[in-house]
């Protein structure tokens, strides 16, 4: 049932975004006194139609797109040639360029406005560094920076919003030096903060557990398997045991990795239950190296003052730059072999899967789900703005390229040149659709 709701939501969302995109073309054309013949909201059979100021408007049945028609069409479906100076094709090149750009700009502005509204309602996470978490790399270097200073780059990679920072942290190797470029809130000067790796040792019980402690009557880790190397080759635990205490401390409601991080004894007193009987034995753990967390925290701001109001607006306006930056970084990481190519492109299946993941998450409240769906809509709107600039037939990018070329050479391209460009663009869109489809399927299969 969730997947049906998700499909319906995606169809409506994409239909609304496409409609607003086309309305961007329409509104700008009318502003420039360019003749418009028809505006169709959605596609398919007409449900409602009306005429206003010489323009035919309609709302159609299938909410998967929209269009604006700038030319008269004859009974056979061909464009009627005309020298009417009010037609788009007979307008100066700069006006045609503005109309072509209006659709992507509408999607861009819509995404920014959605993010701005969300920030006003819930606040936003800035790029300002907060006080460090105790015992982390940032805490060790706390004397070298001031809380509230803004992060401008991570390892030389420019950041615009917190999303860029999160991207860099996701790809971070904790065993390597990280350099943060910060801007002082007091002096306005930039400086580098070096976070040196902190390597510590942590014990391993060399077991895998079957379930969380709340899933069984013993309130312990249910042992699924034990490696032969446990306890220096003399395993104490067995499959089916329940580990309830270590060094006298209950493991109830504790994640095994987080619990063991705090242990550093040469031997651990392990209390476990086997066949209903309780045992306690000393176990010599195997130690492994691990890198301490960077501990970088970012300051969150509520929109409760004029300064934060304009700060939220400025921050929302930077979101498209972040999306573009992360996309380019992703392409570079794909070339470098750091990221799978199918993790960068999503088609309708991928979008539906993301929506379904949000809708199906049992831990989130209805309010949280709505928040995430609105955020996803904003991201997709901005992504549509960028994708529509691609030089592909059917998208605004091809018209923009043709108009810019006309401006440069001072004349219209020959039909032969336009035809070749159209063919190249058509091949590109087919390849892009295939890549998006394959990417969506691979993510579903492998869970990426």
C-alpha positions as a printed Julia matrix, in Angstrom:
448×3 Matrix{Float64}:
   0.0     0.0     0.0
   2.93    2.34    0.77
   4.38    1.85   -2.7
   1.04    2.83   -4.29
   0.93    6.03   -2.23
   4.55    6.71   -3.14
   3.88    6.31   -6.88
   0.87    8.63   -6.65
   2.89   11.21   -4.73
   5.79   11.09   -7.24
   3.41   11.46  -10.21
   1.65   14.45   -8.65
   4.91   16.02   -7.46
   6.59   15.77  -10.87
   3.4    16.99  -12.55
   3.22   20.07  -10.32
   6.92   20.85  -10.78
   6.58   20.47  -14.56
   3.51   22.73  -14.54
   5.28   25.48  -12.61
   8.23   25.12  -15.0
   5.95   25.73  -18.0
   4.17   28.58  -16.22
   7.59   30.21  -15.87
   7.88   30.23  -19.66
   4.31   31.55  -19.97
   4.57   34.37  -17.41
   7.84   35.68  -18.83
   6.53   35.47  -22.4
   3.46   37.5   -21.45
   5.67   40.0   -19.63
   7.68   40.44  -22.85
   4.48   40.83  -24.94
   5.02   37.54  -26.77
   1.98   35.75  -28.17
   0.95   32.51  -26.44
  -1.65   30.21  -28.03
  -2.17   27.55  -25.36
  -1.25   26.61  -21.79
  -1.93   23.01  -20.77
  -1.7    21.94  -17.14
  -0.92   18.21  -17.19
  -1.47   16.07  -20.33
  -4.05   13.74  -21.86
  -7.79   14.29  -22.3
  -9.1    17.71  -21.28
 -11.04   17.93  -18.03
 -11.53   21.69  -17.85
 -10.88   24.35  -20.49
 -11.29   28.12  -20.73
 -10.0    31.05  -22.75
  -8.56   34.3   -21.4
  -6.8    37.15  -23.17
  -6.62   35.09  -26.35
  -4.94   32.12  -24.64
  -6.51   28.64  -24.45
  -6.1    27.18  -20.96
  -6.85   23.58  -19.99
  -6.44   21.14  -17.12
  -5.95   17.6   -18.36
  -6.36   14.15  -16.88
  -2.81   12.79  -16.47
  -0.63   14.78  -14.0
   2.75   13.92  -15.52
   3.67   17.1   -17.38
   2.52   20.36  -18.93
   3.28   22.52  -21.95
   3.0    26.02  -23.42
   2.35   26.41  -27.15
   3.81   29.49  -28.85
   2.84   28.61  -32.45
  -0.36   28.09  -34.41
  -0.89   24.46  -35.46
  -2.76   23.42  -38.61
  -5.22   20.52  -38.85
  -2.42   18.08  -39.71
  -0.37   19.06  -36.66
   2.26   21.16  -38.45
   3.43   24.6   -37.33
   1.91   27.38  -39.41
   4.66   29.66  -40.71
   4.02   33.33  -40.04
   5.81   36.66  -40.05
   3.75   37.88  -37.09
   6.25   39.95  -35.03
   4.51   38.88  -31.8
   5.43   35.2   -32.28
   8.3    33.8   -30.23
  10.21   32.64  -33.33
  10.2    36.2   -34.71
  11.42   37.83  -31.48
  14.93   39.19  -30.91
  17.36   36.52  -29.77
  17.74   37.95  -26.27
  13.97   37.66  -25.67
  13.93   34.07  -26.91
  16.83   33.3   -24.6
  15.05   34.84  -21.59
  11.89   32.81  -22.3
  13.94   29.59  -22.62
  15.71   30.27  -19.32
  12.48   31.15  -17.5
  11.42   27.5   -16.94
  14.64   26.32  -15.25
  14.81   29.56  -13.27
  11.25   28.95  -12.04
  12.24   25.48  -10.76
  15.35   26.97   -9.18
  13.41   29.7    -7.38
  10.73   27.23   -6.3
  13.34   24.98   -4.69
  14.94   27.95   -2.91
  11.55   29.18   -1.63
  10.64   25.71   -0.32
  13.95   25.46    1.55
  13.5    29.0     2.88
  10.03   28.16    4.17
  11.33   25.03    5.85
  14.18   26.95    7.47
  11.75   29.57    8.79
   9.6    26.8    10.3
  12.28   24.53   11.75
  15.58   26.44   11.67
  18.66   25.45    9.71
  22.09   23.94   10.27
  24.75   26.47    9.3
  28.38   26.06    8.27
  29.45   27.64   11.59
  31.55   25.32   13.72
  30.3    24.6    17.25
  32.13   23.61   20.42
  33.83   20.25   19.98
  32.61   16.93   21.27
  34.72   15.69   24.17
  37.66   13.44   23.34
  37.47   14.03   19.59
  40.01   15.41   17.13
  38.25   18.77   17.08
  38.3    18.95   20.9
  42.06   18.39   20.91
  42.44   21.34   18.51
  39.85   23.52   20.33
  42.41   26.15   21.32
  43.08   26.91   17.65
  39.59   28.04   16.64
  36.58   29.95   17.98
  33.08   28.5    18.07
  30.95   30.34   15.53
  33.69   30.65   12.92
  32.42   29.57    9.5
  33.78   26.57    7.56
  34.62   27.67    4.01
  36.42   24.58    2.7
  37.19   20.97    3.68
  40.51   19.6     2.45
  40.59   22.39   -0.12
  37.09   21.65   -1.44
  34.85   24.73   -1.27
  31.63   24.41    0.7
  28.47   26.49    0.41
  26.16   24.87    2.95
  26.24   22.12    5.55
  25.28   19.61    2.84
  28.71   20.05    1.21
  30.34   19.45    4.59
  28.3    16.29    5.16
  29.34   15.04    1.71
  33.01   15.54    2.55
  32.59   13.84    5.93
  30.84   10.84    4.37
  33.89   10.28    2.17
  36.31   11.03    5.0
  39.17    8.71    6.01
  39.63    9.23    9.76
  43.21    7.97    9.55
  44.21   10.9     7.33
  44.81   14.56    8.2
  41.78   16.78    7.58
  42.18   20.5     6.94
  39.28   22.86    7.58
  39.48   26.36    6.15
  37.57   28.67    8.48
  36.61   32.34    8.43
  36.81   34.17   11.73
  33.53   35.79   12.78
  35.53   38.45   14.66
  38.24   39.45   12.16
  36.81   38.14    8.88
  40.15   36.52    8.09
  40.49   32.93    6.9
  42.77   30.38    8.48
  43.37   26.63    8.37
  42.54   24.22   11.19
  44.36   20.89   10.97
  42.69   17.85   12.5
  45.3    15.17   13.12
  44.21   11.53   13.36
  43.93   10.1    16.88
  44.44    6.34   16.79
  43.33    4.23   19.77
  42.8     0.57   20.45
  39.49   -1.11   21.16
  38.71   -4.71   22.13
  36.78   -7.13   19.95
  34.86  -10.13   21.31
  35.04  -11.76   17.86
  31.33  -12.54   17.87
  28.33  -11.56   15.77
  25.06  -10.96   17.53
  21.65  -11.97   16.26
  19.44   -9.31   17.74
  19.26   -6.26   19.99
  18.89   -6.86   23.71
  15.28   -5.75   23.77
  14.39   -8.66   21.48
  15.04  -11.42   24.02
  14.1   -12.36   27.6
  17.68  -12.25   28.95
  18.34   -8.61   28.0
  21.65   -9.59   26.47
  23.45   -9.89   23.15
  22.25  -13.09   21.48
  25.37  -14.71   20.0
  24.93  -15.76   16.39
  28.49  -16.93   15.68
  31.92  -17.06   17.34
  35.25  -16.86   15.56
  37.81  -19.59   16.41
  40.42  -16.94   17.32
  38.38  -15.75   20.31
  40.22  -15.76   23.67
  43.58  -16.49   22.0
  42.2   -19.54   20.2
  40.22  -20.95   23.15
  36.68  -19.64   22.6
  34.53  -19.19   25.66
  31.27  -18.17   24.04
  29.15  -20.37   21.79
  26.37  -19.84   19.3
  23.1   -19.32   21.17
  24.65  -17.78   24.3
  23.36  -14.5    25.74
  26.0   -12.01   26.9
  24.39   -9.94   29.69
  27.29   -8.15   31.46
  30.91   -7.18   30.8
  33.07   -6.26   33.8
  29.89   -6.21   35.86
  28.17   -3.64   33.64
  24.9    -4.55   31.95
  24.93   -4.48   28.15
  21.17   -3.89   28.05
  20.23   -1.28   25.43
  23.9    -0.95   24.44
  25.29   -1.16   20.91
  28.13   -3.67   20.95
  30.61   -1.42   19.14
  29.86    1.66   21.24
  30.01   -0.4    24.45
  33.42   -1.9    23.66
  34.9     1.5    22.75
  34.98    2.3    26.46
  36.77   -0.9    27.49
  40.57   -1.11   27.65
  41.31   -3.96   30.08
  43.64   -6.8    29.13
  40.91   -9.24   30.15
  37.15   -8.8    30.27
  34.87  -10.54   32.78
  32.03  -11.76   30.59
  28.71  -12.83   32.13
  26.64  -14.99   29.81
  23.67  -17.33   29.87
  23.8   -20.77   28.26
  20.84  -23.14   28.31
  19.26  -21.05   31.06
  22.34  -21.21   33.33
  24.5   -18.15   34.13
  28.3   -18.24   33.79
  31.07  -15.69   34.35
  34.53  -16.09   32.82
  37.57  -13.99   31.97
  38.05  -13.45   28.26
  41.18  -12.08   26.59
  39.91   -9.8    23.82
  41.67   -9.13   20.54
  42.48   -5.46   20.1
  42.25   -3.46   16.9
  43.18    0.12   16.02
  40.48    2.69   15.35
  40.49    6.4    14.6
  38.7     8.74   16.98
  35.84   10.76   15.47
  36.56   14.17   13.98
  33.92   15.53   16.33
  33.01   18.46   14.11
  29.61   19.89   15.07
  27.74   22.65   13.27
  25.66   25.39   14.86
  21.91   25.39   14.24
  19.96   28.65   14.02
  16.27   29.38   14.58
  14.66   32.1    12.5
  13.71   34.26   15.48
  15.24   37.58   14.47
  15.57   39.77   11.37
  19.24   38.78   11.09
  18.41   35.06   11.11
  15.51   35.67    8.69
  17.85   37.09    6.07
  20.45   34.51    7.06
  17.96   31.73    6.27
  17.11   33.36    2.92
  20.8    33.65    2.0
  21.42   30.09    3.11
  18.48   28.78    1.03
  19.82   30.68   -2.01
  23.08   28.73   -1.64
  21.39   25.32   -1.81
  21.52   25.13   -5.65
  25.25   25.86   -5.48
  25.61   22.98   -3.01
  23.65   20.58   -5.22
  25.75   21.57   -8.24
  28.96   21.3    -6.22
  28.08   17.87   -4.82
  27.13   16.65   -8.31
  30.48   17.75   -9.75
  32.32   16.21   -6.78
  30.36   13.02   -7.39
  31.42   12.94  -11.04
  35.06   13.41  -10.01
  34.76   10.64   -7.42
  33.24    8.33  -10.03
  36.19    8.99  -12.36
  38.56    8.35   -9.44
  36.75    5.09   -8.66
  35.59    6.25   -5.21
  31.85    6.17   -5.98
  29.75    3.77   -8.06
  28.42    5.49  -11.2
  24.86    4.32  -10.55
  24.79    6.18   -7.23
  24.84    9.55   -9.0
  21.85    9.23  -11.34
  18.21    8.58  -10.39
  15.18    8.12  -12.62
  11.48    7.82  -11.76
  12.05    4.4   -10.16
  14.8     5.8    -7.93
  12.68    8.78   -6.93
   9.75    6.5    -6.11
  12.04    4.28   -4.06
  13.29    7.28   -2.06
   9.74    8.46   -1.43
   8.69    4.94   -0.41
  11.61    4.76    2.04
  10.36    7.96    3.67
   6.72    6.84    3.76
   7.57    3.37    5.09
   9.86    4.5     7.93
   7.99    3.42   11.07
  10.12    5.43   13.5
   9.27    8.79   11.91
   6.16   10.73   12.83
   3.73   11.95   10.18
   5.17   15.46   10.6
   8.72   14.19   10.01
   7.63   12.3     6.9
   5.9    15.37    5.49
   9.01   17.44    6.23
  11.26   14.97    4.38
   8.9    14.73    1.41
   8.78   18.52    1.11
  12.59   18.65    1.27
  12.83   15.95   -1.4
  10.45   17.98   -3.6
  12.69   21.03   -3.21
  15.81   19.05   -4.14
  14.08   17.53   -7.19
  12.85   20.97   -8.3
  16.42   22.29   -8.25
  17.68   19.13   -9.97
  15.05   19.63  -12.71
  16.34   23.17  -13.22
  19.85   21.83  -13.88
  18.74   18.83  -15.95
  16.58   21.07  -18.18
  19.72   22.99  -19.13
  21.21   19.89  -20.76
  21.5    20.22  -24.57
  18.97   17.48  -25.23
  15.9    17.58  -27.54
  12.72   18.33  -25.65
  14.6    20.23  -22.94
  15.29   23.95  -22.72
  19.02   23.41  -22.97
  18.94   22.63  -26.69
  17.1    25.89  -27.45
  19.45   27.85  -25.22
  22.48   26.4   -27.04
  20.99   27.17  -30.47
  20.15   30.77  -29.49
  23.6    31.38  -27.97
  25.26   29.98  -31.13
  23.08   32.31  -33.22
  24.2    35.24  -31.07
  27.86   34.32  -31.57
  27.8    33.69  -35.33
  25.17   36.36  -36.04
  22.85   34.09  -38.03
  20.63   31.07  -37.62
  22.18   27.61  -37.86
  21.51   25.66  -41.04
  18.85   22.96  -40.9
  21.59   20.38  -41.47
  23.57   21.58  -38.44
  20.43   21.7   -36.28
  19.54   18.19  -37.41
  22.96   16.83  -36.42
  22.77   18.57  -33.05
  19.29   17.12  -32.53
  20.52   13.62  -33.31
  23.42   13.94  -30.86
  21.04   15.26  -28.21
  18.56   12.46  -28.86
  21.3     9.85  -28.41
  22.32   11.56  -25.16
  18.8    11.51  -23.73
  18.39    7.81  -24.62
  21.71    6.99  -22.94
  20.75    9.1   -19.9
  17.38    7.35  -19.59
  19.06    3.94  -19.85
  21.66    4.93  -17.24
  18.95    6.23  -14.88
  16.92    3.02  -15.3
  19.93    0.75  -14.72
  21.06    2.88  -11.75
  17.63    2.61  -10.12
  17.53   -1.17  -10.59
  21.09   -1.69   -9.27
  20.33    0.41   -6.18
  17.24   -1.7    -5.5
  19.12   -4.99   -6.03
  22.24   -4.14   -4.02
  20.64   -1.77   -1.51
  22.89    1.2    -2.36
